[in-house]
């Protein structure tokens, strides 16, 4: 069994597990098995074929470089502990059937990967929602959604409420629903669950929703 841990600026985002015979695509488009929402990443950036005798990663677009262990490559047979750079993101490759030859190097690497996994598990247990403002004079500002209910907007231009529940965050319009949109569609009084990367608009102020204090990856956009 092989494992990939996706990170951004040293922060783990998600872990993936694969079996021999899996063919996995990595890129910006929605249909990819591992999707990275960044303009520094190609629509289909790379592909990994997992096999019993080894796993091969292949670059898919020449204009978007692929690096493994800080070395640019078009094709590489992955080894346990390899670091795959996709744009500004890094994927850590773990293969339970392979060990590094040097025990000290293996132990150090295993410690680093365990720390990444521990941080990923911890972040998934303490979910905090956030909204990052995408336009206007407050662009870049992050709003924390720590309370049970968070009100946003003004009565004359539309008021939305975001509720924090056990299974996630939900948005609904309290007033002026026509001015409140989720991913370009009008929000009414019906409560709608927010998903990672959703775009919320209140009186033409656009915001990006994300959880666990992970970077929304906007600097390449």
C-alpha positions in Angstrom: 0.0 0.0 0.0 1.2 3.5 -0.9 0.4 6.8 0.8 0.6 10.4 -0.4 0.3 13.3 2.0 -0.4 16.7 0.4 1.1 19.7 2.1 1.2 23.5 1.5 3.9 25.6 3.2 4.6 22.8 5.5 1.0 22.3 6.6 -0.7 19.0 5.8 -3.9 19.3 3.9 -5.0 15.7 3.1 -3.7 12.1 3.1 -4.4 9.6 0.3 -3.9 5.8 0.2 -3.6 3.7 -3.0 -3.2 0.1 -4.0 -1.2 -1.6 -6.7 -2.9 -1.1 -10.0 -4.3 2.4 -9.2 -3.6 5.1 -11.8 -3.9 8.6 -10.1 -4.0 12.0 -11.8 -2.8 15.2 -10.1 -3.8 18.6 -11.2 -6.1 21.7 -11.1 -9.1 20.3 -12.8 -12.0 18.9 -10.8 -11.8 15.4 -12.4 -8.3 14.8 -11.0 -7.9 12.2 -8.2 -5.8 14.7 -6.3 -7.0 18.2 -7.0 -4.8 21.2 -6.2 -6.6 24.5 -6.7 -3.7 26.7 -7.9 -2.8 28.4 -11.2 0.8 27.2 -10.6 -0.6 23.7 -11.2 -1.5 22.4 -14.7 -5.0 21.2 -15.4 -3.5 17.7 -15.4 0.0 18.1 -14.0 1.2 14.6 -13.3 0.1 11.0 -13.2 1.2 8.2 -10.9 0.9 4.5 -11.8 1.1 2.3 -8.7 2.5 -1.2 -9.2 3.6 -4.2 -7.2 7.2 -3.7 -8.3 7.2 0.1 -8.0 5.3 3.3 -8.6 6.1 5.7 -11.6 5.2 9.4 -11.7 5.1 11.1 -15.1 4.9 14.8 -16.0 1.9 15.5 -18.2 2.5 19.1 -19.5 5.9 20.5 -20.5 5.0 24.0 -19.4 4.4 23.0 -15.8 7.5 21.5 -14.2 7.5 18.4 -12.0 10.2 18.1 -9.3 11.0 15.1 -7.1 13.4 15.8 -4.2 14.1 19.3 -5.7 15.2 17.9 -9.0 13.2 18.5 -12.2 12.1 15.4 -13.9 9.7 14.2 -16.6 9.5 10.6 -15.2 10.6 9.1 -12.0 10.3 5.8 -10.1 9.2 6.8 -6.7 11.0 5.7 -3.6 9.8 5.7 0.0 10.2 9.2 1.4 10.3 11.1 -2.0 9.1 14.7 -2.0 7.0 15.5 -5.1 6.8 19.3 -5.8 3.6 20.3 -7.7 3.6 24.1 -8.0 4.0 25.4 -4.5 2.6 22.2 -2.9 4.5 19.1 -1.8 3.3 15.5 -1.8 5.2 13.1 0.5 5.3 9.5 -0.8 5.3 6.6 1.6 5.6 3.0 0.5 5.1 0.3 3.2 6.9 -2.3 1.1 10.2 -0.3 0.8 12.8 0.9 3.3 15.6 3.3 2.9 19.1 1.8 3.0 20.5 4.0 5.7 18.8 3.4 9.1 19.5 6.9 10.4 18.1 8.6 7.3 15.1 6.2 7.4 14.4 7.0 11.1 14.7 10.7 10.6 12.3 10.6 7.6 9.8 8.4 9.3 9.8 10.9 12.2 9.1 13.8 9.9 6.3 11.9 8.1 4.7 10.8 11.4 4.7 14.5 12.5 2.9 15.4 9.3 0.3 12.7 9.9 -0.2 13.7 13.5 -0.7 17.3 12.5 -3.2 16.3 9.9 -5.2 14.2 12.4 -5.1 16.9 14.9 -6.4 19.5 12.5 -9.3 17.3 11.4 -10.4 17.0 15.1 -10.5 20.8 15.7 -12.4 22.3 12.8 -12.5 26.1 12.6 -14.2 27.7 9.6 -12.7 30.8 8.0 -13.7 33.3 5.3 -11.0 35.1 3.3 -12.1 38.4 1.6 -11.2 38.3 -2.1 -12.0 41.9 -3.1 -12.5 45.4 -1.9 -10.5 47.4 0.6 -10.3 44.5 3.1 -8.9 42.0 0.5 -6.9 39.3 2.1 -8.5 39.7 5.6 -9.5 36.4 7.2 -12.7 36.2 9.3 -12.8 33.4 11.9 -16.0 31.4 12.3 -15.5 30.1 15.9 -18.9 31.0 17.3 -22.1 28.9 17.0 -23.7 31.6 14.8 -21.9 34.3 12.8 -23.8 37.2 11.3 -22.4 38.9 8.2 -23.7 42.0 6.2 -26.1 44.9 6.9 -29.9 45.0 6.8 -30.0 47.4 3.9 -27.7 45.2 1.7 -28.4 41.7 3.0 -27.6 39.8 6.2 -26.4 36.2 6.2 -25.9 33.9 9.1 -23.3 31.0 9.2 -24.1 28.3 11.7 -21.4 25.9 13.1 -22.8 22.4 13.6 -21.3 19.1 14.4 -21.1 18.1 10.7 -19.9 21.4 9.3 -20.9 25.0 8.6 -24.2 26.1 7.1 -25.2 29.5 5.5 -28.6 31.0 5.2 -30.0 34.5 4.4 -31.7 36.4 7.2 -32.5 39.5 5.2 -32.0 40.6 1.6 -31.4 37.1 0.2 -31.0 38.4 -3.4 -27.7 40.1 -2.4 -26.3 36.9 -0.8 -24.8 34.3 -3.2 -23.0 31.0 -2.8 -20.9 30.0 -5.8 -22.8 32.5 -8.0 -26.3 31.3 -7.0 -28.7 33.2 -4.8 -29.0 32.0 -1.2 -32.5 32.2 0.3 -33.7 31.3 3.8 -32.9 27.6 3.3 -29.7 26.5 5.1 -27.0 25.3 2.8 -23.9 23.4 3.9 -20.5 25.1 3.0 -17.8 23.1 1.4 -14.0 23.7 1.2 -13.3 26.3 -1.4 -16.9 27.7 -1.7 -17.3 31.3 -2.6 -19.7 33.5 -0.6 -20.8 36.9 -1.9 -22.6 39.5 0.3 -23.4 42.8 -1.2 -20.7 42.3 -3.9 -18.0 41.4 -1.3 -16.6 38.0 -2.3 -15.2 35.6 0.3 -13.6 32.2 0.1 -14.6 29.6 2.7 -12.1 27.1 4.1 -11.5 25.1 7.3 -8.8 24.1 9.7 -6.7 27.3 9.1 -5.3 25.8 5.9 -4.1 28.3 3.3 -6.7 29.0 0.6 -3.8 28.9 -2.0 -4.7 32.2 -3.6 -1.3 33.8 -4.2 -0.9 32.0 -7.6 -4.3 33.0 -8.8 
